[in-house]
Structure formats: structure tokens, C-alpha cells
Amino acid sequence: MLLSALLFGIGLILIIKGGDLFVGAASWIGEVAGIPKFVVGATIVSLATTLPELLVSSMAALKGSVEMAVGNAVGSVTVNTGLIMGISLLVCPIAFGNLSMQMKALLMLLSGATLAAFSASGSLEFVPCLILLILLGMFVVENLLSGREADAGAVRADRPDRREIIKHVGMFLLGAAGIVWGAQLMVDSGARLAEKWGISEGIIGVTLMGVGTSLPELATTLCALRRGEAAISVGNIIGANTIDLTLILPACAFLSGQALPIGEQARRLDLPAMTLVLVAAVVPAVLKGRFRRLQGAGMILMYLLYLGILLSGRA
């Protein structure tokens, strides 16, 4: 058991460090290749930041640990919103009048509600997966439209020398390898821990894996709060959640070649809890035009209540 826990921790560290290297190198390569920054931000960086969750869930699904795959995807969104975004709003509430940000938040909420509704039958079928991917396309287009305006007049990067190219390509490959290896370690050791502890893989997915793969968002939030830039934290979480909701489980379904089974725990607790937290995050802010500290406190409380219900079910 100690070895499994150690390997799980090593896998988590590899994912976090590999993700940092991969995102930084991917962004640099995109800009040097002449791709506008707004395109880099809306596509390369946004998608790359969800690579840890995507690989962990995909590998779990391919190895037959479907509950773990679903739990990781749903758990990451619940942690991101209820705990991490809640902390950000509790410390530094922000205005929410920006139309583009409101559109992104509503897309996130629509994606979560769509996933929960289609999963209620006990499986995620091919057509619902396509609908979720359409929502992902809408999110990327919205990012492109809002990013084009922000990128106007930006200075392009100078042509790099050969040493710099080799350095960043090496970082890209090293980061990708770290994420892949780390995901494999987390899935294998997570399955062993679930077996040894006598708990379901779904609980491992929404707790250890969901929290673990959300650590990059937590780090981003803490750095943003330290600089007094809570809006960056909120924007990052909205983007990460939307991609998690619309990409990860459809990808798992397509990789497995069949409808993705959704377990009872996910249907009755994980997905409803996730949807309620998303509603609590988006609806009051859109109606009032700003986030409030009380809202952040309520989101944290909802997450802790969900965690308490989840864990008490194993008592």
C-alpha cells in the first residue's frame, strides 16, 4: 500500500511539472511559428492545460476503470469550482460585467447541465458526445473572437536562435512524456489503492485524482491572488472546466468504441453536486453583475458538504 501511495504521488508530481513544461513550450512554439497570441491562448494553451485530466481519464477508460475515468473528469470540475474558485471569490470578489466572460461562464454551465442530463440514463451515448464537442467548438470560437480584440497591436516574437529552439522543443517533449508517464502511474496505483482500501474507483477518481489533477488551477489561483488579479483565476477555472466537461468523457467514449457507462455514484451524487456548484457560481454573478464573498463562502460550503456525504457513505 505504501508503494502504491508513493507511486501515486510520483505520478502526480510528474503530471504537474510535465504540464508546466508542456504548456510553456507549446505556447512559445505557437507564437514563434507565427500563430497569433489569441489563437495560441484559445487553442494550444487552453487545451494543453486540460491534458493531465484528459490523459488520466482516457488511460483509466482504456484499462477498464471507467468509474475512475468519470470520477476524475467530474471531480476536477467540482474541485475547481466549489473549492478553488470559491477560495478566490472569498478572498477577492470581482465584477462580472464583461459580456465575453459571461458568455464563457454560461457555456460552462450549459456544458455541465448537458453532461448531467445525458448521463442520467446510465450511459453517455455517441450523439450526446457529439453535442458536447459542438459546445467545445462554440467555446473555442468565443475565445478566438474575444482574443482577437485583446491581441490587436501585440508585438510578435523575434526569430529565435537554434539553441533556443532546441531548448523549447526539448521542454515540449519532456513535458509530454512526464504527463503520459505520470497519468499511467496515477491510474495504475489509484486502482491498487482502491482495491486495498476496499473503496470504489469512483471515489478515488473524484477525490485523490480529481483534486490532484486540479492542483495546477490551485497554483494559478494562489499566484493570481497574491498579485491581486482574481479575474485571471476565475477566467482560468471557467476555461478549464468547460474543456473538461466537453472533451474528456466524449474522448473516453470514442476511445473505448462504445457508450460510456455512468455509475450510480456519478448519477446520484457526483454529477448533481457538480451541476449545483456550477449554478451557484454562475447564476448569481450573471444576475448581479459581480461575484460576492458570500457566494464564494457558499460554494466552499457546498463542496465540503458534498465531500462529507461522499465519504460518509463509506463509513
C-alpha positions, -999 to 999 in steps of 0.1 A, spaced: 0 0 0 29 24 8 44 17 -26 11 24 -43 7 57 -25 43 66 -33 38 58 -70 6 78 -70 25 108 -55 53 105 -81 27 103 -109 10 135 -96 43 154 -95 52 142 -130 18 154 -143 21 189 -126 58 195 -136 52 180 -170 22 201 -175 41 233 -167 68 224 -192 44 214 -219 21 244 -217 50 269 -216 68 252 -245 36 248 -266 28 285 -261 63 295 -272 64 273 -302 30 285 -314 40 322 -311 73 316 -328 56 298 -356 37 330 -363 4 319 -348 -13 350 -332 -13 350 -294 -51 350 -292 -51 317 -312 -24 303 -290 -43 312 -259 -77 299 -272 -65 266 -286 -29 255 -277 -28 267 -241 -64 261 -232 -63 225 -245 -29 218 -231 -39 228 -195 -65 200 -196 -41 174 -209 -35 159 -174 -72 153 -168 -77 141 -204 -48 115 -202 -57 103 -167 -93 97 -177 -85 82 -211 -60 58 -197 -84 48 -170 -111 41 -195 -88 21 -218 -78 0 -188 -114 -7 -179 -115 16 -149 -145 36 -162 -157 48 -128 -122 63 -122 -123 80 -156 -157 96 -149 -148 104 -114 -116 122 -124 -134 144 -150 -164 153 -128 -143 156 -96 -119 181 -113 -147 204 -122 -163 202 -88 -130 209 -70 -121 237 -95 -155 255 -90 -165 247 -54 -132 249 -37 -106 267 -58 -129 293 -74 -148 296 -40 -115 305 -23 -107 331 -50 -140 348 -46 -139 347 -8 -106 364 -8 -111 388 -37 -146 392 -52 -147 408 -86 -170 425 -110 -186 403 -137 -200 427 -162 -178 416 -191 -201 402 -218 -174 378 -231 -167 364 -197 -204 360 -190 -208 341 -223 -180 317 -213 -195 312 -179 -229 304 -194 -213 280 -218 -196 263 -189 -229 259 -171 -247 247 -202 -219 221 -208 -223 208 -172 -261 206 -173 -259 189 -207 -234 163 -195 -255 156 -163 -288 153 -183 -274 129 -209 -257 108 -182 -289 103 -162 -298 73 -183 -267 54 -171 -245 58 -202 -231 86 -224 -241 77 -260 -225 88 -293 -249 116 -301 -246 133 -267 -208 132 -271 -211 150 -304 -233 177 -288 -207 182 -261 -180 185 -288 -201 211 -305 -202 231 -272 -164 228 -271 -163 243 -306 -185 272 -295 -162 278 -266 -131 279 -288 -148 303 -312 -158 326 -284 -122 326 -272 -110 334 -307 -134 363 -311 -126 378 -277 -89 371 -280 -85 387 -315 -95 421 -299 -71 417 -270 -43 407 -294 -46 438 -315 -13 456 -318 7 429 -299 44 427 -307 54 394 -324 83 374 -311 117 378 -328 131 348 -347 148 326 -321 183 311 -325 189 273 -328 198 268 -292 165 283 -280 145 262 -305 162 230 -293 156 240 -256 118 246 -261 113 215 -283 131 195 -256 108 210 -229 78 202 -251 88 165 -254 99 162 -218 67 177 -206 46 155 -228 65 124 -216 61 135 -179 23 138 -183 19 105 -201 41 86 -176 25 104 -146 -10 96 -158 -1 59 -162 13 58 -126 -17 76 -112 -42 53 -129 -24 20 -120 -16 30 -84 -50 45 -79 -67 13 -89 -45 -7 -65 -53 18 -37 -90 14 -43 -86 -24 -41 -65 -23 -9 -87 3 8 -119 -15 -2 -135 16 -18 -148 22 -52 -127 35 -81 -153 63 -85 -144 77 -50 -107 75 -59 -115 94 -91 -134 123 -75 -112 127 -45 -75 118 -50 -74 122 -88 -99 150 -91 -80 171 -65 -46 160 -78 -52 170 -114 -67 203 -102 -35 214 -84 -23 234 -114 -55 255 -112 -50 259 -75 -14 271 -80 -26 296 -107 -53 309 -83 -29 314 -54 -4 332 -77 -32 354 -91 -45 363 -56 -10 372 -45 -8 397 -74 -44 409 -68 -56 395 -101 -85 373 -91 -101 378 -126 -73 357 -141 -80 329 -116 -117 329 -124 -111 330 -162 -87 301 -160 -111 280 -140 -140 287 -164 -119 277 -194 -105 246 -177 -140 235 -166 -156 240 -200 -129 219 -218 -131 192 -191 -168 189 -194 -170 189 -232 -138 169 -242 -127 144 -216 -157 120 -214 -165 121 -251 -129 113 -258 -131 83 -233 -163 71 -251 -147 73 -285 -115 56 -274 -135 27 -259 -155 24 -290 -188 22 -272 -212 42 -250 -195 52 -217 -212 36 -187 -220 61 -159 -221 45 -125 -247 50 -98 -225 72 -76 -218 96 -105 -255 97 -115 -269 102 -80 -243 123 -63 -212 134 -83 -230 149 -114 -258 166 -94 -233 181 -69 -212 194 -98 -242 209 -115 -254 226 -83 -220 241 -77 -218 254 -113 -253 270 -109 -241 286 -76 -210 300 -93 -226 314 -125 -263 324 -120 -259 349 -91 -229 365 -107 -247 369 -141 -278 383 -124 -260 407 -101 -231 416 -125 -204 407 -99 -192 380 -76 -195 384 -38 -176 370 -8 -208 353 5 -211 335 -28 -176 322 -25 -182 310 10 -214 293 -1 -195 275 -29 -169 262 -5 -196 251 19 -214 232 -9 -181 214 -18 -174 204 18 -210 192 22 -206 171 -10 -173 157 3 -189 148 36 -218 130 20 -194 111 -3 -171 100 25 -198 92 50 -213 68 25 -181 47 31 -182 48 69 
